[in-house]
Amino acid sequence: MKRRNAARQRQMPNLASIDLNLLIVLEALLEYRNVTRAAHHVGRSQPATSRALARLRGLFDDDLLVRASTGLTPTPLGDRLAEMLPAALDSISEIVTSRSASPERRWKATIMLPDHQALLLLPRLCERGIHLDIATDRLLSDAASRLEQGEIDLAIGQIDAAPPGYMRRSLYTDRFACLVRHEHPAVTRGWTRENFASLPHVAISSNFNGGFGLIYDSLARLSLPDQDPMLVSDVLTAALVISTTDMVLIVPQLVAARLAAMLPLTVVDPPVQLPTYEIGLIWHERCHHDPGNSWLRREIAAALSPQNKTVETNRGPTAEYFVTSQ
């Protein structure tokens, strides 16, 4: 194996010493088989094109094109190069211009976000004609390393700060709301602090040991009366439980409205003071200038905050976000 690798290295040309513009001239010469017409096509003078052909002959150790009764005619190597060059030059052009290429609206990306945020985001992205791979997860304990390694492209959740090397953009701020079943007795007889405190709660199981920040709501964090709620794994299960019981669920107001549109639930304001709820978008600095990632961040911001007129551009952000550098 080592011998084959060594032999291959000896056969590899020194690409640093090759002027790739010569290949563009060669493609034109092989296409037009006329120095004057090829020179006009590539924007060179006829003498400069003739000198380029001489350099190409030395590079390939072959005449490439020789004179015939009808003009220039390619050698066998010239014929082979005429077949190979268009695809090769197209590949080089794609490499050079990929930085400014516009991504497709069916761009493939993987986003980590909690299921209740997926309820809001996915329908809106689909309405915009965007289709993605979505990884729903209650926690962000491993999102930092997965973003850094490129396993996921973005993370969305209740993330207060980003560690060094990551960037964060605020998507929107919401308030909390209570969800109860239709005609809940605590609501019909008067939605008071006392009635609210007497109700059993449903909560989504969470883990505060994640190293990247909290992504999901927690009953303990809100300091609510019921410190021993029923814990379930996801928001839809919780919504189904309260739709047939006298329990109460606290979620962001936008999520509550979405669930109430699907199930026999009523949205009511909590009769106690609760903190606001801010959703952030996190990405690694390795993807900050990537056109596809930047485009997707703008699409997500527009989907979740359509009233926000500021957008992020490739020349620099105009929407709110902060950078933490190493």
SVG drawing of the C-alpha trace seen along z (x, -y; Angstrom):
<svg xmlns="http://www.w3.org/2000/svg" viewBox="-69 -46 77 48">
<polyline fill="none" stroke="black" stroke-width="0.4" points="0.0,0.0 2.8,-2.4 4.6,-1.7 1.4,-2.4 0.9,-5.7 4.5,-6.7 4.2,-5.9 1.0,-7.9 2.6,-10.9 5.5,-10.7 3.0,-10.7 0.9,-13.6 1.7,-16.9 2.5,-20.0 -0.9,-21.7 0.5,-24.9 2.7,-25.4 -0.2,-25.0 -2.1,-28.0 -5.7,-26.8 -6.5,-29.5 -4.6,-27.5 -7.3,-24.8 -9.9,-27.4 -7.8,-28.3 -7.4,-24.6 -11.1,-24.0 -11.7,-26.8 -9.0,-25.6 -10.4,-22.1 -13.9,-23.4 -13.2,-26.0 -10.0,-24.4 -8.9,-27.8 -6.5,-30.1 -8.2,-33.3 -11.7,-32.2 -10.5,-30.6 -8.7,-33.8 -11.8,-35.9 -13.9,-33.4 -11.6,-33.7 -10.8,-37.4 -7.1,-37.0 -5.1,-38.2 -4.1,-35.7 -0.4,-35.8 -1.2,-35.2 -3.4,-32.3 -0.6,-30.8 1.8,-31.2 -0.7,-29.4 -1.0,-26.5 2.8,-26.2 2.8,-26.0 0.0,-23.5 2.0,-21.3 4.9,-21.4 2.6,-20.7 1.0,-17.6 4.1,-16.6 1.8,-16.3 1.0,-18.4 -2.7,-18.4 -3.7,-20.2 -1.9,-19.9 -2.5,-21.6 -4.7,-19.8 -6.4,-20.8 -9.4,-22.1 -7.5,-23.9 -6.4,-22.4 -7.3,-18.9 -6.8,-17.3 -4.4,-14.5 -5.8,-11.4 -4.9,-13.0 -6.6,-16.2 -9.8,-14.2 -9.8,-12.7 -9.2,-16.1 -12.1,-17.6 -14.4,-15.1 -13.0,-15.6 -12.5,-19.3 -16.1,-20.6 -17.0,-18.5 -13.7,-19.3 -14.0,-23.0 -17.7,-23.0 -16.6,-21.3 -13.9,-23.9 -16.4,-26.7 -18.9,-25.2 -16.2,-25.0 -15.3,-28.7 -18.9,-30.0 -20.5,-27.8 -20.0,-30.6 -22.6,-32.8 -24.9,-30.0 -28.5,-30.3 -29.7,-27.2 -32.8,-25.3 -36.0,-25.6 -35.9,-21.8 -32.5,-22.3 -31.7,-19.4 -30.8,-20.4 -31.1,-18.9 -32.5,-21.1 -32.7,-20.1 -35.7,-21.6 -38.3,-20.6 -41.5,-19.1 -43.7,-22.0 -41.6,-24.4 -41.9,-21.9 -45.6,-22.3 -45.2,-26.0 -42.2,-25.9 -42.8,-22.9 -46.3,-23.9 -45.0,-27.5 -41.9,-26.2 -44.0,-23.8 -46.2,-26.8 -43.1,-28.5 -42.2,-25.4 -39.2,-24.4 -38.6,-20.8 -36.1,-19.8 -35.0,-16.9 -36.0,-17.7 -34.6,-16.2 -36.9,-16.9 -35.3,-16.7 -36.3,-18.1 -32.7,-18.8 -29.7,-20.4 -27.1,-18.5 -25.3,-17.3 -26.3,-20.0 -23.0,-21.9 -20.8,-19.1 -23.2,-18.0 -23.3,-21.5 -19.5,-21.7 -19.1,-18.4 -21.7,-19.2 -24.1,-16.5 -26.9,-19.1 -27.1,-22.5 -29.1,-24.5 -30.7,-24.3 -33.8,-26.1 -35.1,-26.5 -35.2,-28.4 -31.5,-29.1 -30.3,-32.0 -26.7,-32.1 -24.3,-30.5 -20.9,-29.2 -17.7,-30.4 -17.6,-29.6 -21.3,-29.7 -23.8,-32.3 -27.4,-33.1 -30.2,-34.9 -33.4,-35.8 -36.4,-34.6 -39.4,-35.8 -40.6,-36.4 -43.8,-34.8 -45.7,-34.7 -47.0,-31.6 -50.6,-30.4 -52.6,-27.7 -54.4,-25.0 -57.5,-23.2 -60.3,-21.2 -63.4,-22.8 -65.9,-23.7 -63.3,-23.1 -65.0,-23.7 -62.2,-25.9 -62.8,-28.3 -66.6,-28.2 -66.7,-29.1 -64.0,-31.8 -60.4,-31.5 -58.7,-32.7 -55.2,-32.2 -56.8,-29.8 -58.5,-27.7 -55.4,-27.6 -53.2,-26.5 -55.6,-23.7 -55.3,-22.0 -53.0,-19.1 -50.5,-19.9 -49.0,-18.1 -45.4,-18.9 -42.9,-17.8 -40.0,-15.8 -36.8,-17.8 -33.2,-17.5 -31.3,-20.6 -27.9,-19.0 -27.6,-19.7 -24.4,-21.6 -25.8,-23.8 -28.8,-25.4 -32.4,-24.6 -34.5,-23.9 -37.8,-22.9 -40.2,-24.4 -40.0,-23.2 -42.6,-23.4 -39.9,-23.7 -38.3,-26.7 -41.7,-28.5 -42.1,-28.0 -45.7,-26.9 -47.9,-25.5 -47.9,-21.9 -44.3,-20.7 -45.2,-17.1 -46.8,-17.2 -47.5,-14.3 -44.5,-14.1 -45.0,-13.0 -42.5,-12.8 -43.9,-15.2 -46.4,-18.1 -49.0,-16.2 -49.3,-13.5 -49.7,-16.2 -52.4,-18.0 -54.3,-14.7 -54.2,-14.1 -55.6,-17.5 -58.3,-17.2 -60.0,-14.5 -59.1,-15.4 -59.2,-18.4 -55.4,-18.9 -53.7,-22.0 -50.8,-22.4 -48.6,-25.6 -47.0,-26.2 -46.0,-29.2 -49.1,-31.1 -48.4,-30.4 -48.1,-26.7 -51.3,-26.8 -53.2,-28.3 -52.0,-25.7 -53.0,-22.8 -56.4,-24.4 -57.0,-24.4 -56.5,-20.7 -58.1,-19.4 -61.0,-20.4 -59.0,-22.7 -59.4,-26.3 -56.6,-28.8 -56.6,-31.0 -54.1,-33.4 -52.3,-32.2 -53.6,-34.1 -50.0,-34.3 -47.0,-36.3 -44.8,-34.2 -41.6,-35.1 -41.5,-35.7 -40.5,-33.0 -37.8,-33.7 -36.9,-31.4 -33.4,-31.5 -31.6,-30.1 -28.1,-28.7 -25.5,-27.8 -21.7,-27.2 -19.4,-29.8 -18.2,-27.3 -21.5,-27.7 -21.9,-31.5 -21.0,-32.5 -22.3,-29.4 -25.0,-30.7 -27.3,-27.7 -27.2,-28.0 -27.6,-31.8 -30.6,-31.4 -32.2,-28.8 -31.7,-31.1 -33.5,-33.9 -36.4,-31.5 -36.8,-30.3 -36.8,-33.9 -39.4,-34.9 -41.6,-31.8 -41.6,-32.4 -41.5,-36.1 -43.3,-37.3 -43.8,-40.8 -40.0,-41.3 -38.9,-43.3 -35.2,-43.1 -33.3,-40.2 -29.8,-38.8 -27.7,-39.2 -24.4,-37.6 -22.7,-41.0 -23.5,-41.1 -26.5,-40.7 -29.1,-43.3 -31.4,-41.2 -30.7,-40.8 -28.1,-38.2 -24.9,-38.1 -21.6,-36.4 -19.4,-34.7 -15.9,-34.2 -13.0,-32.2"/>
</svg>
